[in-house]
Amino acid sequence: MTNILLTGSSRGIGAAAKTALEARGAEVIGQATHSNSVDTVPADFCEPGAPYELWEAALARLGGAIDVLINNAGLFDPNPIDRSDIEWLDAWEDTMRINLTAAAQLSRFAVKHWQERGVPGRIVHVASRAGHRGDSPAHWHYAASKGGMLAMHKTIARQYASEGILSFAITPGFTDTSMAGDYLESRGGSGLLADIPLGRVAQPEEIARIITFCALDAPPSMTGATLDANGASYVR
């Protein structure tokens, strides 16, 4: 059985991924800011100590071994540049902490865990198309956090592959979640679909299938790869 820690598991892509992974027989401990579920650890990533507390709680629930870390938690709140300096900075720092710093902390714990045990492991980073092409004028912080996640992913892949520690990244475009729905509405609703050659946004289950593949099936030679899933709205 594969033991997995999945952040942002309560809704959208995370909830779909949890269902898909459990259907494959994986033991999944999730994370959400607030949760009463027995298989989900409440952790607020705005708090610097939360990732460590989450990691330790997940280890305890999984018998002391985590095989796969999936960094999926994310914040996508707008941050217009005409806000006051302190409001803009606070929103920037919250997004960075949730989207990038917490993922970095957990990735560090994971790498050290596998090194100490002398076993292989996998990290799956759910980044964003925005990490490649940028985002709206109100989402500098989101694009920067996801670009940072991609750089971190590449570094982990290059530095630890020889130890069997693998890293994969996924860059969805718009996905049919409440987070993306709010954004689409704020940017003109269905008119944005004209920028997606596929003609629709992705479904959470589609991204979940890619997460499951990276977590359980991707061959080791794929380490360092970034898988795009954006309906051809951004082609590298």
Short mmCIF file of the C-alpha atoms (twelve columns), coordinates in Angstrom:
data_MODEL
# 
_entry.id   MODEL 
# 
loop_
_atom_site.group_PDB 
_atom_site.id 
_atom_site.type_symbol 
_atom_site.label_atom_id 
_atom_site.label_alt_id 
_atom_site.label_comp_id 
_atom_site.label_asym_id 
_atom_site.label_seq_id 
_atom_site.Cartn_x 
_atom_site.Cartn_y 
_atom_site.Cartn_z 
_atom_site.pdbx_PDB_model_num 
ATOM 1   C CA . MET A 1   0.000   0.000  0.000   1 
ATOM 2   C CA . THR A 2   1.212   3.481  -0.881  1 
ATOM 3   C CA . ASN A 3   0.994   6.101  1.872   1 
ATOM 4   C CA . ILE A 4   0.192   9.574  0.567   1 
ATOM 5   C CA . LEU A 5   -0.026  13.057 2.088   1 
ATOM 6   C CA . LEU A 6   -2.278  15.277 -0.044  1 
ATOM 7   C CA . THR A 7   -2.712  18.963 0.727   1 
ATOM 8   C CA . GLY A 8   -5.827  20.910 -0.226  1 
ATOM 9   C CA . SER A 9   -7.917  17.743 -0.206  1 
ATOM 10  C CA . SER A 10  -11.325 19.094 0.798   1 
ATOM 11  C CA . ARG A 11  -12.627 20.317 -2.565  1 
ATOM 12  C CA . GLY A 12  -12.040 20.642 -6.289  1 
ATOM 13  C CA . ILE A 13  -8.909  18.988 -7.667  1 
ATOM 14  C CA . GLY A 14  -7.805  17.797 -4.230  1 
ATOM 15  C CA . ALA A 15  -11.067 16.038 -3.431  1 
ATOM 16  C CA . ALA A 16  -11.122 14.387 -6.863  1 
ATOM 17  C CA . ALA A 17  -7.505  13.277 -6.439  1 
ATOM 18  C CA . LYS A 18  -8.206  11.784 -3.026  1 
ATOM 19  C CA . THR A 19  -11.072 9.744  -4.452  1 
ATOM 20  C CA . ALA A 20  -8.980  8.566  -7.404  1 
ATOM 21  C CA . LEU A 21  -5.982  7.600  -5.284  1 
ATOM 22  C CA . GLU A 22  -8.081  5.710  -2.747  1 
ATOM 23  C CA . ALA A 23  -9.757  3.842  -5.599  1 
ATOM 24  C CA . ARG A 24  -6.278  2.578  -6.488  1 
ATOM 25  C CA . GLY A 25  -5.757  1.296  -2.943  1 
ATOM 26  C CA . ALA A 26  -3.590  4.142  -1.619  1 
ATOM 27  C CA . GLU A 27  -3.853  5.284  1.984   1 
ATOM 28  C CA . VAL A 28  -4.393  9.048  1.808   1 
ATOM 29  C CA . ILE A 29  -4.156  11.602 4.595   1 
ATOM 30  C CA . GLY A 30  -5.541  14.939 3.473   1 
ATOM 31  C CA . GLN A 31  -5.106  18.517 4.655   1 
ATOM 32  C CA . ALA A 32  -7.578  21.362 4.829   1 
ATOM 33  C CA . THR A 33  -7.604  24.656 6.692   1 
ATOM 34  C CA . HIS A 34  -10.616 23.441 8.665   1 
ATOM 35  C CA . SER A 35  -11.804 19.841 8.857   1 
ATOM 36  C CA . ASN A 36  -13.524 17.378 11.148  1 
ATOM 37  C CA . SER A 37  -12.813 14.375 8.919   1 
ATOM 38  C CA . VAL A 38  -10.905 11.518 10.510  1 
ATOM 39  C CA . ASP A 39  -8.620  11.190 7.473   1 
ATOM 40  C CA . THR A 40  -7.908  14.920 7.110   1 
ATOM 41  C CA . VAL A 41  -5.592  17.018 9.265   1 
ATOM 42  C CA . PRO A 42  -6.654  20.637 9.869   1 
ATOM 43  C CA . ALA A 43  -3.719  22.934 9.088   1 
ATOM 44  C CA . ASP A 44  -3.705  26.643 8.268   1 
ATOM 45  C CA . PHE A 45  -0.690  27.285 6.045   1 
ATOM 46  C CA . CYS A 46  -0.734  30.980 6.913   1 
ATOM 47  C CA . GLU A 47  0.852   29.800 10.166  1 
ATOM 48  C CA . PRO A 48  4.596   29.072 9.731   1 
ATOM 49  C CA . GLY A 49  4.481   26.033 12.006  1 
ATOM 50  C CA . ALA A 50  1.486   24.392 10.332  1 
ATOM 51  C CA . PRO A 51  3.395   22.375 7.689   1 
ATOM 52  C CA . TYR A 52  5.583   20.728 10.338  1 
ATOM 53  C CA . GLU A 53  2.580   19.908 12.503  1 
ATOM 54  C CA . LEU A 54  0.791   18.478 9.468   1 
ATOM 55  C CA . TRP A 55  3.798   16.364 8.483   1 
ATOM 56  C CA . GLU A 56  4.164   14.923 11.968  1 
ATOM 57  C CA . ALA A 57  0.429   14.214 12.270  1 
ATOM 58  C CA . ALA A 58  0.363   12.507 8.870   1 
ATOM 59  C CA . LEU A 59  3.404   10.411 9.767   1 
ATOM 60  C CA . ALA A 60  1.723   9.260  12.959  1 
ATOM 61  C CA . ARG A 61  -1.467  8.305  11.143  1 
ATOM 62  C CA . LEU A 62  0.437   6.483  8.400   1 
ATOM 63  C CA . GLY A 63  2.582   4.368  10.680  1 
ATOM 64  C CA . GLY A 64  5.739   6.443  10.341  1 
ATOM 65  C CA . ALA A 65  6.120   6.246  6.566   1 
ATOM 66  C CA . ILE A 66  5.008   8.586  3.778   1 
ATOM 67  C CA . ASP A 67  5.715   7.453  0.222   1 
ATOM 68  C CA . VAL A 68  4.238   10.320 -1.796  1 
ATOM 69  C CA . LEU A 69  3.696   14.011 -1.099  1 
ATOM 70  C CA . ILE A 70  1.188   15.905 -3.244  1 
ATOM 71  C CA . ASN A 71  1.432   19.692 -2.954  1 
ATOM 72  C CA . ASN A 72  -2.015  20.761 -4.088  1 
ATOM 73  C CA . ALA A 73  -3.165  23.431 -1.606  1 
ATOM 74  C CA . GLY A 74  -3.574  26.844 -3.161  1 
ATOM 75  C CA . LEU A 75  -4.956  30.345 -2.649  1 
ATOM 76  C CA . PHE A 76  -6.275  32.352 -5.592  1 
ATOM 77  C CA . ASP A 77  -7.605  35.605 -4.146  1 
ATOM 78  C CA . PRO A 78  -7.340  38.765 -6.285  1 
ATOM 79  C CA . ASN A 79  -4.917  41.449 -5.167  1 
ATOM 80  C CA . PRO A 80  -5.431  44.650 -7.212  1 
ATOM 81  C CA . ILE A 81  -2.421  46.969 -7.433  1 
ATOM 82  C CA . ASP A 82  -4.492  49.968 -6.279  1 
ATOM 83  C CA . ARG A 83  -4.842  48.547 -2.777  1 
ATOM 84  C CA . SER A 84  -2.953  50.202 0.040   1 
ATOM 85  C CA . ASP A 85  0.668   49.111 0.369   1 
ATOM 86  C CA . ILE A 86  0.049   47.041 3.492   1 
ATOM 87  C CA . GLU A 87  -3.079  45.350 2.085   1 
ATOM 88  C CA . TRP A 88  -1.238  44.441 -1.108  1 
ATOM 89  C CA . LEU A 89  1.776   43.129 0.798   1 
ATOM 90  C CA . ASP A 90  -0.348  41.104 3.222   1 
ATOM 91  C CA . ALA A 91  -2.185  39.425 0.339   1 
ATOM 92  C CA . TRP A 92  1.119   38.753 -1.445  1 
ATOM 93  C CA . GLU A 93  2.653   37.128 1.620   1 
ATOM 94  C CA . ASP A 94  -0.413  35.004 2.418   1 
ATOM 95  C CA . THR A 95  -0.477  33.651 -1.129  1 
ATOM 96  C CA . MET A 96  3.250   32.953 -1.129  1 
ATOM 97  C CA . ARG A 97  3.075   31.175 2.207   1 
ATOM 98  C CA . ILE A 98  0.139   28.972 1.229   1 
ATOM 99  C CA . ASN A 99  1.091   28.277 -2.400  1 
ATOM 100 C CA . LEU A 100 4.870   28.090 -2.213  1 
ATOM 101 C CA . THR A 101 6.443   28.272 1.247   1 
ATOM 102 C CA . ALA A 102 4.274   25.543 2.778   1 
ATOM 103 C CA . ALA A 103 4.938   23.342 -0.260  1 
ATOM 104 C CA . ALA A 104 8.665   23.973 0.143   1 
ATOM 105 C CA . GLN A 105 8.572   23.096 3.836   1 
ATOM 106 C CA . LEU A 106 6.692   19.867 3.191   1 
ATOM 107 C CA . SER A 107 8.982   18.966 0.294   1 
ATOM 108 C CA . ARG A 108 11.999  19.454 2.548   1 
ATOM 109 C CA . PHE A 109 10.478  17.223 5.233   1 
ATOM 110 C CA . ALA A 110 9.719   14.599 2.591   1 
ATOM 111 C CA . VAL A 111 13.203  14.587 1.062   1 
ATOM 112 C CA . LYS A 112 14.835  14.308 4.498   1 
ATOM 113 C CA . HIS A 113 12.391  11.541 5.479   1 
ATOM 114 C CA . TRP A 114 13.289  9.438  2.449   1 
ATOM 115 C CA . GLN A 115 17.009  10.120 2.782   1 
ATOM 116 C CA . GLU A 116 17.013  9.088  6.437   1 
ATOM 117 C CA . ARG A 117 15.152  5.876  5.656   1 
ATOM 118 C CA . GLY A 118 17.127  5.157  2.504   1 
ATOM 119 C CA . VAL A 119 13.965  4.688  0.441   1 
ATOM 120 C CA . PRO A 120 12.596  6.251  -2.761  1 
ATOM 121 C CA . GLY A 121 9.772   8.770  -2.751  1 
ATOM 122 C CA . ARG A 122 7.710   10.963 -5.012  1 
ATOM 123 C CA . ILE A 123 6.535   14.577 -4.895  1 
ATOM 124 C CA . VAL A 124 3.740   15.827 -7.140  1 
ATOM 125 C CA . HIS A 125 3.399   19.615 -7.375  1 
ATOM 126 C CA . VAL A 126 0.083   20.992 -8.630  1 
ATOM 127 C CA . ALA A 127 1.232   24.291 -10.105 1 
ATOM 128 C CA . SER A 128 -0.591  26.284 -12.784 1 
ATOM 129 C CA . ARG A 129 -0.471  27.500 -16.356 1 
ATOM 130 C CA . ALA A 130 0.067   30.881 -14.707 1 
ATOM 131 C CA . GLY A 131 3.555   29.745 -13.691 1 
ATOM 132 C CA . HIS A 132 4.455   29.746 -17.402 1 
ATOM 133 C CA . ARG A 133 2.441   32.570 -18.954 1 
ATOM 134 C CA . GLY A 134 1.543   34.829 -16.045 1 
ATOM 135 C CA . ASP A 135 -1.941  35.834 -14.985 1 
ATOM 136 C CA . SER A 136 -4.266  38.820 -14.630 1 
ATOM 137 C CA . PRO A 137 -3.199  42.243 -13.279 1 
ATOM 138 C CA . ALA A 138 -4.760  41.268 -9.939  1 
ATOM 139 C CA . HIS A 139 -2.866  37.986 -9.706  1 
ATOM 140 C CA . TRP A 140 0.842   38.835 -9.797  1 
ATOM 141 C CA . HIS A 141 1.232   36.956 -6.523  1 
ATOM 142 C CA . TYR A 142 -0.485  33.800 -7.760  1 
ATOM 143 C CA . ALA A 143 1.594   33.595 -10.948 1 
ATOM 144 C CA . ALA A 144 4.800   34.245 -9.015  1 
ATOM 145 C CA . SER A 145 4.008   31.546 -6.459  1 
ATOM 146 C CA . LYS A 146 3.333   28.948 -9.150  1 
ATOM 147 C CA . GLY A 147 6.444   29.951 -11.114 1 
ATOM 148 C CA . GLY A 148 8.416   29.467 -7.918  1 
ATOM 149 C CA . MET A 149 6.858   26.044 -7.416  1 
ATOM 150 C CA . LEU A 150 7.992   24.994 -10.900 1 
ATOM 151 C CA . ALA A 151 11.556  26.156 -10.217 1 
ATOM 152 C CA . MET A 152 11.553  24.254 -6.926  1 
ATOM 153 C CA . HIS A 153 10.234  21.133 -8.652  1 
ATOM 154 C CA . LYS A 154 13.016  21.201 -11.245 1 
ATOM 155 C CA . THR A 155 15.650  21.656 -8.555  1 
ATOM 156 C CA . ILE A 156 14.371  18.707 -6.520  1 
ATOM 157 C CA . ALA A 157 14.233  16.499 -9.616  1 
ATOM 158 C CA . ARG A 158 17.806  17.312 -10.633 1 
ATOM 159 C CA . GLN A 159 19.357  17.067 -7.196  1 
ATOM 160 C CA . TYR A 160 17.779  13.896 -5.784  1 
ATOM 161 C CA . ALA A 161 17.009  11.594 -8.724  1 
ATOM 162 C CA . SER A 162 20.097  9.513  -7.967  1 
ATOM 163 C CA . GLU A 163 18.553  8.709  -4.575  1 
ATOM 164 C CA . GLY A 164 15.271  7.578  -6.076  1 
ATOM 165 C CA . ILE A 165 13.490  10.770 -5.025  1 
ATOM 166 C CA . LEU A 166 11.344  11.846 -7.962  1 
ATOM 167 C CA . SER A 167 9.507   15.098 -8.680  1 
ATOM 168 C CA . PHE A 168 6.647   15.769 -11.075 1 
ATOM 169 C CA . ALA A 169 4.672   18.952 -11.759 1 
ATOM 170 C CA . ILE A 170 1.248   19.525 -13.264 1 
ATOM 171 C CA . THR A 171 0.173   22.863 -14.708 1 
ATOM 172 C CA . PRO A 172 -3.610  23.049 -15.112 1 
ATOM 173 C CA . GLY A 173 -5.312  25.924 -16.832 1 
ATOM 174 C CA . PHE A 174 -8.838  26.832 -15.824 1 
ATOM 175 C CA . THR A 175 -10.487 23.955 -13.995 1 
ATOM 176 C CA . ASP A 176 -14.136 23.661 -13.046 1 
ATOM 177 C CA . THR A 177 -13.768 24.477 -9.361  1 
ATOM 178 C CA . SER A 178 -15.270 27.253 -7.263  1 
ATOM 179 C CA . MET A 179 -11.890 29.028 -7.298  1 
ATOM 180 C CA . ALA A 180 -11.721 29.120 -11.101 1 
ATOM 181 C CA . GLY A 181 -15.420 29.880 -11.416 1 
ATOM 182 C CA . ASP A 182 -15.081 33.071 -9.404  1 
ATOM 183 C CA . TYR A 183 -12.151 34.128 -11.574 1 
ATOM 184 C CA . LEU A 184 -13.969 33.419 -14.838 1 
ATOM 185 C CA . GLU A 185 -16.918 35.493 -13.680 1 
ATOM 186 C CA . SER A 186 -14.664 38.379 -12.672 1 
ATOM 187 C CA . ARG A 187 -12.983 38.341 -16.090 1 
ATOM 188 C CA . GLY A 188 -16.101 38.272 -18.243 1 
ATOM 189 C CA . GLY A 189 -17.501 34.791 -17.725 1 
ATOM 190 C CA . SER A 190 -17.805 32.465 -20.693 1 
ATOM 191 C CA . GLY A 191 -16.053 34.925 -23.004 1 
ATOM 192 C CA . LEU A 192 -12.737 33.677 -21.666 1 
ATOM 193 C CA . LEU A 193 -13.454 30.284 -23.189 1 
ATOM 194 C CA . ALA A 194 -12.548 31.806 -26.556 1 
ATOM 195 C CA . ASP A 195 -8.923  31.572 -25.399 1 
ATOM 196 C CA . ILE A 196 -9.219  27.792 -24.884 1 
ATOM 197 C CA . PRO A 197 -9.095  25.867 -28.182 1 
ATOM 198 C CA . LEU A 198 -10.673 22.832 -26.504 1 
ATOM 199 C CA . GLY A 199 -13.737 24.990 -25.871 1 
ATOM 200 C CA . ARG A 200 -14.147 24.180 -22.190 1 
ATOM 201 C CA . VAL A 201 -12.283 24.231 -18.902 1 
ATOM 202 C CA . ALA A 202 -10.875 21.034 -17.398 1 
ATOM 203 C CA . GLN A 203 -12.822 18.903 -14.967 1 
ATOM 204 C CA . PRO A 204 -11.257 18.176 -11.553 1 
ATOM 205 C CA . GLU A 205 -11.374 14.459 -12.370 1 
ATOM 206 C CA . GLU A 206 -9.138  15.037 -15.401 1 
ATOM 207 C CA . ILE A 207 -6.442  16.669 -13.290 1 
ATOM 208 C CA . ALA A 208 -6.913  13.969 -10.650 1 
ATOM 209 C CA . ARG A 209 -6.087  11.309 -13.244 1 
ATOM 210 C CA . ILE A 210 -2.788  13.062 -13.998 1 
ATOM 211 C CA . ILE A 211 -2.003  13.375 -10.283 1 
ATOM 212 C CA . THR A 212 -2.695  9.679  -9.802  1 
ATOM 213 C CA . PHE A 213 -0.461  8.799  -12.745 1 
ATOM 214 C CA . CYS A 214 2.422   10.865 -11.369 1 
ATOM 215 C CA . ALA A 215 1.968   9.550  -7.834  1 
ATOM 216 C CA . LEU A 216 1.677   5.857  -8.684  1 
ATOM 217 C CA . ASP A 217 2.533   5.037  -12.292 1 
ATOM 218 C CA . ALA A 218 4.914   7.499  -13.950 1 
ATOM 219 C CA . PRO A 219 8.237   5.857  -14.839 1 
ATOM 220 C CA . PRO A 220 11.292  7.192  -12.992 1 
ATOM 221 C CA . SER A 221 12.700  8.608  -16.224 1 
ATOM 222 C CA . MET A 222 9.873   11.147 -16.188 1 
ATOM 223 C CA . THR A 223 11.230  12.861 -13.092 1 
ATOM 224 C CA . GLY A 224 11.540  16.585 -13.709 1 
ATOM 225 C CA . ALA A 225 8.657   16.614 -16.182 1 
ATOM 226 C CA . THR A 226 5.914   19.234 -16.180 1 
ATOM 227 C CA . LEU A 227 2.568   18.059 -17.563 1 
ATOM 228 C CA . ASP A 228 0.333   20.747 -19.060 1 
ATOM 229 C CA . ALA A 229 -3.468  20.390 -18.900 1 
ATOM 230 C CA . ASN A 230 -4.951  23.596 -20.231 1 
ATOM 231 C CA . GLY A 231 -6.980  22.746 -23.346 1 
ATOM 232 C CA . ALA A 232 -4.168  24.110 -25.560 1 
ATOM 233 C CA . SER A 233 -4.652  27.630 -24.188 1 
ATOM 234 C CA . TYR A 234 -0.909  27.718 -23.545 1 
ATOM 235 C CA . VAL A 235 1.357   25.518 -25.634 1 
ATOM 236 C CA . ARG A 236 5.086   25.415 -24.855 1 
# 
